[in-house]
Amino acid sequence: MHLTLAERKVMETVWAGENMTAKEVAASLMETARWSKTTSYTMITRCIQKGYLMRQDPHFVCVPKVSREEVSVWETEELLENNFHGSADLLVASLVEQKKLSKDDIDKLYRLMEEIKD
């Protein structure tokens, strides 16, 4: 599963709110993404068709069918598969080589690895 950037904007809005109607989601996206109401409704409909959202009546409440965590797992797996041959160590090595990890990040990785070992 892969969310486009536009679908992610819709989902981030819905995840951030609680029991938001399509009208409220569209109003938020008008403000944050500068989308027209038509564009917002089109993207909400697309998210429903793809199974990311569910429409709950009355009042067209947008209910997420997938969590942010589920999407994160899918996208991480896709990133690993498409760019690192499914290898997490190649991803981490790439981040280290590009100096994308702070000392704090490295310390957290060491702690995580120790927890996994135990």
C-alpha positions in Angstrom: 0.0 0.0 0.0 1.3 3.4 -0.9 -0.2 6.8 -0.1 0.5 9.6 -2.5 1.5 12.9 -1.0 -2.0 14.2 -1.5 -3.6 11.2 0.1 -1.2 11.5 3.0 -2.3 15.1 3.5 -5.9 13.9 3.8 -5.0 11.1 6.2 -2.8 13.4 8.4 -5.7 15.8 8.7 -8.1 12.9 9.6 -5.6 11.3 12.1 -5.1 14.7 13.8 -8.8 15.3 14.2 -11.4 13.3 15.9 -14.7 12.5 14.2 -14.2 15.1 11.5 -16.8 15.6 8.9 -15.7 15.8 5.2 -16.6 19.5 5.4 -14.2 20.0 8.3 -11.5 18.0 6.6 -12.0 20.2 3.5 -11.9 23.4 5.5 -8.6 22.3 7.2 -7.1 21.3 3.8 -8.1 24.7 2.4 -6.1 26.3 5.1 -3.1 24.0 5.3 -2.7 22.8 1.7 -4.5 25.7 -0.1 -6.8 23.2 -1.8 -10.2 24.1 -3.1 -13.2 22.4 -1.6 -13.6 20.3 -4.8 -10.0 19.1 -4.7 -10.4 18.1 -1.0 -13.6 16.2 -1.6 -12.0 14.4 -4.6 -9.1 13.3 -2.5 -11.4 12.3 0.4 -13.3 10.2 -2.1 -10.1 8.6 -3.5 -9.1 7.7 0.1 -12.4 6.0 0.6 -12.2 4.1 -2.7 -8.7 2.9 -1.8 -9.9 1.7 1.6 -7.9 4.2 3.7 -11.1 6.0 5.0 -14.6 5.0 5.7 -17.6 7.3 5.4 -19.9 7.3 8.4 -23.3 8.8 8.1 -25.0 11.0 9.0 -22.9 14.1 8.3 -20.2 12.3 6.2 -17.8 11.7 9.1 -14.4 10.5 7.9 -13.2 7.5 9.9 -9.7 6.2 9.2 -9.6 2.5 8.3 -5.7 2.4 8.6 -3.6 3.9 11.3 -0.6 6.1 10.9 1.5 3.3 12.3 0.2 0.8 9.7 1.0 3.2 6.9 4.5 3.8 8.4 5.2 0.1 8.4 4.0 -0.3 4.8 6.0 2.7 3.6 9.1 1.5 5.5 8.8 -1.9 3.9 8.4 -0.3 0.5 11.4 1.9 1.1 13.6 -1.0 2.1 12.4 -3.2 -0.8 12.7 -0.5 -3.5 15.9 1.1 -2.4 17.9 -1.3 -0.2 17.0 -4.8 -1.4 15.0 -5.4 1.7 18.0 -4.8 3.9 17.6 -2.6 7.0 21.3 -2.6 7.6 21.9 -1.0 4.2 19.4 1.7 5.1 21.1 2.5 8.4 24.5 2.4 6.7 23.2 4.9 4.1 22.0 7.2 6.8 25.3 7.0 8.7 27.4 7.6 5.5 25.3 10.6 4.7 25.7 11.9 8.2 22.0 12.0 8.7 22.1 10.6 12.2 22.9 12.8 15.2 24.8 11.6 18.2 21.4 11.4 19.9 20.0 9.2 17.1 23.0 6.9 17.3 22.6 6.6 21.1 18.9 5.6 20.5 19.9 3.0 17.9 22.4 1.5 20.3 19.7 1.3 23.1 17.2 -0.2 20.7 19.7 -2.8 19.5 20.5 -3.7 23.2 16.8 -4.1 23.9 16.4 -6.4 20.9 19.3 -8.5 22.0 17.8 -9.2 25.4 
